[in-house]
Amino acid sequence: MSRGPVEGHPSPGSNLPEDLRTFDDYACYVSSALSLWVWSLQGLEQQREWEDPNRGHLIYANQVVCEMLDYGCMLQRSLADIADSLAGTRDVLAARRYVADLPLQMHESSLHGEVRTLLEHGWHEMGMERLRSRVSEALAVRDEQASIAESNRRDRVGTALTVFFGMMAVPAVSEGILTPIWKWRQWPRPPDDDAFACLLLAVALGFTAAAIGCVFALKRGATEE
């Protein structure tokens, strides 16, 4: 069952793990390579009352346990496969909550203590803890990536809004601020009113662009720190 020699084993030709069956009707051995169910003569005699031609009375109940072992491993592997494809933080948080609740749900998959012990031992042999650790690490990394992506998206939206409202303020700056200052200081101006308005708009646009540039520079500096 070990698919290879076990160093220090007292009997290298018989590498059987612990028998997980409490009674003497059959023996149950589970390893990472396979599961082995061996009926004793006493167990066969006890089951003779329910005997069918296909020997299903010896197989079906234990087959359900084996399928549960395989299902638990497949479930963890499927979570590891989808962890890198989750779209956003909401999906990642839902997956992390599911991963946190999954061990208890798997533990409560049977009401019989012997079956629970067998399942937990089998999942341990099949490397379930490593799979859970891999899934948790993948979800943590994906959560960081999704948070960074959403932060960048918010920054882009904020930048677009800043530029938009900054441009919307250009006419107000030209009319409400620059015009009174120009008249008060009696600076030279074009004789044509339309040309003067265009001049003020150009000056206001330059001031606004400079202010927006300063805001972005300060923000970039704060981000790098």
N, C-alpha and C positions, 0 to 999 in steps of 0.2 A: 504493500500500500504506500510505502514511502517513495516508490519509483527510483530508489537508489540506496546505497548503504548508509546507515546511521552510525556515526562514530561513537564508540563506547557502548553500543547496545549489547546486552549480554547474549543475545541470540541473533546475529546478523541475518540469518535466513528467515526470521519470523518477526518482522518489524510491525507488529500490531499495536495500534494505540490503545488507549483505555476503553474498556467495554462500557458503553453508556446505557446499557439495559440493566434495570434493577433486578429483574427476576431471571429465572433459569430457562424460560421457554425459548428464547433466542438471544443471540449476541449482536450488538450493534457497534460498528467501528466506523469512525468518520475521520478522514484526513483531507488535505488540500487536493489530493489526486482523485479520490473516489470515496464512496461509502459502501460498506460491506455488511450485509445482514445474513446471519447464519442461524438457522433453526436447529434446535436440539431435538433429539428423539422424543424427549418428554414434551416439548412444545408441539411437535407434529401430532403426537397422540392427543394432546388437549384440543387441537384444532380439527380433529377428524370429524366432529359433529357438523362443522360448517364446510366440509370439503366440497370443492367443485372440480370438474374435470380439468380446468385450466390452471388450477392451483392459485386462483385469484384470492382465495381466503388467506393466503400467506403473503400476498404482495400488496394488495390495494391500500391498506391502511398505512403501511410503511412507505409506499410510493408517494402518498400525500405529503409525508414529512420531507422526503427527498425533494419533491417539487417546491416545497416551502423554502428549503435551503437554497435551491437554485434561484428562486424568485427573489429572495432577499439580496443575493449577490447581484443579480441583474438589475434590481432597483437601484442599488448604490452605483453601479457602473453607468446606468443611464443618467443619473444625476451628475456624475463626473463628466459625461459627454456633453450635456446641455449647459453646464456651468459657464462655459466660455461664450455661449451664444445668447445669453440673456440681454435684453435691450437696455433697460434702465434700472435705476436704484429701486424702484417699486418692485420690479420683478426679482431683483436680487434679494431684497428683504423678504419677500414671500418665500423664495427658495431656501433662504437661511432659516426661516421659521419652520419650514417643512423638514429640513435636515435635523433641526434641534428636536422636533417632536417624533421623528422617525424611530429612534431606538426604543422609546417607550411603546410605540405602537407595535413594533416588531416583537418586543418582549411579551406583550399581551395578546399575541396572535393565537395563543393556546392557553387554556385554563389548567392544563395538566403540568405539574412541576417537572415530571420526567421529560416531557416533550420540550418544554422551555429550556431545560438544561442541555438537551441534545442539540436544539437549534443554535443556542448561544455557543456551544462548543464547536459545532460545525462552522458557524460564521467566523469564529475566531481562527480556526484552522484555514479557512479560505481567505484570510487576510482582510476581514471586514474593517478592522480598526484602521488599517492603512488606507483603505478606500474612503472611509469617513474623513480621515485627516486630509486626504487629497481633495475631496469635495469642499471641505471647509476652507482650505487654502485657496482653491480656485475661486470660490465665491467671494472671499475677502479681496482677492486681486481684482475680480470683476467689479466689485463694489467701488473700489478706488477708481478704476477706469471710468465707470459710469458717472461717478461724482465729478471727476475732472472734465468729462465730456459735457455734462450739464452746466458746470461752472463756465466753461468756455462758451457754451451756447448763450448763457445769460450775459456774458461779457460782450458778445457780438451784438445782442439785442440792445444792451445799454449803450454801446458805441453808436449804433444806428440812431437811437433816440436822441442821444446827445448832439450828434451832427444835425439831425432834422430840426430839433427845436432851436439849436444855435442859428441855423440858417433862417428860421422863422423870425428870429429876433433882430435880424439885420435891418429891415425897414423901420422897426420901432427905434432902434439905436440911431439910425440916420436921421429920422424926423424929430425924435424927442430929445436927443442929446447933442448930436453933432451940429444940427442947424442953429440952436441957440448959442452954442459956444462959438461957432464960426462968425455969427453976427456980432456977438459981444466983443470978440477979439479983432474984428474987422480985418480978417485975413483976406488975401486976394481970392477972387472967385471968378468963374466964367460969367460973362454977361448974360448968357442964355440960361433961363431957369431950369430947363430940362437937363442941360449939361451940368449945372450945379448939383441937381438931384443925383445924377449918375456919379458925380465925383464923391458926394457924401455916401452913396451906397457902396462905392468901392472902398472907401476908408473904413466904413462900418464892417464890411466883409473882412477886411484885413485884421481889424481888431478882434472880431469874433473868431476867425481862424486861429489867431495867436492865442486867444484864451482857451479854445478847445485843445490846441496843441499842448499848452501848459498843463491842463487837466490830465491828458493822456500821459504826459511825461511823469507827472507826480504819481499817477496810478501805477505806471510801470516800475518806477523806483520802489514804491511800497511793496509791490508783488515780489521783486527780486530780493528785497530784504527779508 
